[in-house]
Amino acid sequence: MLVKILKSKLHRATVTDAKLDYPGSLAIDSKLMAAADILPYESVMVADLNNGSRLETYAVPAEADSGDIVVLGAAARLIKPKDIVIIFSFAWLTDAEARKTKPKLIFLDAKNRIERKA
């Protein structure tokens, strides 16, 4: 049996832009993706702290050190620039693997710079 476990989290990211006319995804500063071990096109869940919206999409890399968190496509109707979001990635693990796994927690400041890792 496999269980779905939190793999990583970008905590309190600030959305820098939202573009409705796009096929859909979430652009994330590639340095932040690497820190959180999020792969290009990996499924992510996004929770908006401003309005309570939650959605699932996939991550695409944005320019490293840009601080970009850009909502693309239909999600732009739910999440707006300047909203604070949490971006989660998950992994399917065996029970034994899950019991030994610790998620990568990346805490961000208001400009999407890494404040600390846990």
N, C-alpha and C positions, 0 to 999 in steps of 0.2 A: 504494500500500500504506500502511496505517496501522499505527502501533506504539503499544502501551500504555505510557505514561510516567508516572512519579510527578509529580503536580501539586502536592500539598502533604502535610504531615505535622504532626500534633500529637504531640509526643514526650514520653513519660512522663506522660500524663494519669492522674490518680487517679480511679477509679470511685467516685462518691459514693452511688449507690444502684442496686439491681437490682429490677425488678418483673416477675415472671413473667406475671401475668395482664394482658397488654397485647398488642395485635395485632402488635407487633414493630418495633423500630427502635432507634436510639441517640439520646438527647437530649443535645445539646451546648450549653453556654453560647453564646448567639448572638454574643457579642463574639469568642469563640474561633473560631467558624465563619467570621466575617468576616475575621479575621486570617489564617486558613488558606485563604480563598477557597473554602469549602465551602458549597454552596447548599442550601436546604431540600429535602429528599427526594433529595439526591444520594447515589449509591452510595458506601459507604466500606468499607474493610477494617479490621478491628480485630485486633491481635495482643496477647495477654495475656502479659506478661512473667512473671507468677507461675506460670502452669501450661502455657504453650506453646500454648494454644488460639488458632486463627485463624478468623475468620468474616467473612462479608460481610453487610451490612445497609444501611440508609439513615439519613441524619442528619435529625433534626428539631430545630428551635431550642428551647432552654431560655432562661430569663430571662437577660438580659445582666448580666454581672458577678456571677452567682450562683456561678460555678465548677462548675456541675453537669455531670457526665458520668454519665448514667443509662442503664443497659442495660435494654431493654424487650423483653418477650416471651421466646421460646424461648432466646435468647442468655443469659438470666439463669441458665440451668442451667450455663453454661460460664464466665461471668465474674461475679465477686462484688464487693460493695463493698470498697473499699480496695485492690483489685488495681490494678496499674500497667499501663497499656495504651499502645499506639501506634496512632493513628488515621490511616489513609492515604486519600488520594483520588487518582484517576488520570484521565488524559485520553488520548483517542485522537488522535494527531497524525500528520501526514505526516512522512516522514523528515527533510525540510528543517526543519520546525517543531520537531521533537524535538531536533535538533542545536543549536538556539538557545535551548531552554527550560531554565530553571533552576527547580526546585521551591521552593515556600515552605516553609521549615522553621521550625516554632514550638516552642520548648522551654519546658516548663512546670515550675513548682515544685510542691511537695507539695500546695498549695492550688489548683492549676490556674490560677495567675496566670502571665502571660507573663514568662519570665526573659530570653529573647533571641529574636531572629529571625535567620535566615540565608538 
